[in-house]
Amino acid sequence: MLSPEQVQYYRNNGYVKASGILSDAEVRQLRQVTDDFIEKSRGVRASDKVFDVEDCHTPENPRLRRLKRPEDQHPAYAAIFKHPGILAVLRQLLGPDIRHKGLKLNLKPGGGGEPVEWHQDWAFYPHTNDDLLVLAIMLDDVTDENGPLMVVPGSHKGPVLDHHQEGYFVGAVADPDEATGFITRAVPLYGKIGDITVHHARTLHGSASNMSNRYRRLLFITAMAADAWPLVEAPTDMAAYDARIIAGQPTIAPRLADVPVRLPLPRRLGAGESIFEKQRDVRFTPFERVTERRPGRGVEMMDA
């Protein structure tokens, strides 16, 4: 579990890191399963319902950047929803009743794996309240060289920045000048295999290209208080929606909070589902622009 100091650090800064939540054996299994999917990706030429690959992906040089819906692809991933250590952390930060939005496995291949531009997850899926977070499990050591997740402390208490360009939602802060004041305070989330980080859904974050010769793989679980209801893509199948409850009980009484909202609409036709596909049309690259002038410094975070 997180210490009281770590919980308060998360409240104040919008992110926190912890170690020792998963066992070495559990992490080894996740890494092996992930290795197997990278190997299986050699059999595809382009992105499909399971594999999201870079444009330069080939059977000889697999460039897998995301495994879609990993909880449906292998039971080792699905088990994360019921992991006692993970649930303990989620309860501390979200309360007793928790719903998941699914898993994401982002794999940043070595030798230039694509950056993820600056964005707030909240821009993709605003809810009736903002008790939402993303917990990331490091399946590789994360260093300055291989494109660490970078967060802007305190940005979860600020505005929802505009993720639109030419009137369409593009999944990134498209105006680099709008975010400069926030981004210059960004800190990288380094860690060892098996460490976890948690960031609030409104925390501004992104990651640079992977300039190492190895993958940087993060398994994400998106979770929320059960009384946080989506303002877009409302559930139509209540049985399926309630099946996402991983702790406590469901409710049909949304909690309304005074939170800033900008809807992720309209969406450009054919923009794709993944963040990589949504960000493909971004004219500006604020993350890379600001990162180039970011002074080198150690990580600033509350660690376990």
Helices and strands as residue ranges (DSSP letters): H 4-13, E 15-18, H 24-40, G 41-43, E 51-53, E 64-67, H 70-73, H 75-78, G 79-82, H 84-94, E 98-108, E 116-119, G 121-123, E 132-138, E 149-151, G 155-157, E 164-165, E 168-169, H 176-183, E 187-188, E 196-200, E 205-207, E 216-225, H 238-242, E 245-247, H 275-278, G 279-281, H 286-291
